Amino acid sequence: MPYVNIKITREGASAEQKARLIQGATQLLVDVLGKNPATTVVVIDEVETDNWGIGGEAVSQRRKKGL
């Protein structure tokens, strides 16, 4: 049973976009590894930008600077 965990910043991904991520990740495991889609688990975690850091700085701060 494959388990895929996708982490994205919480910035308004729609339900449709998340569904496409789930479908796409599942299909990738089917295509590449021959996994059974019925037993493939995909979880999407949405993380606040204050809790996601890049280069020693929170994403929310980077966004304010236009980075």
Summary of the structure (lengths in Angstrom):
residues: 67
radius of gyration: 15.0
end to end distance: 38.4
largest distance: 44.3
contacts: 147
relative contact order: 0.23
helix: 46%
strand: 27%
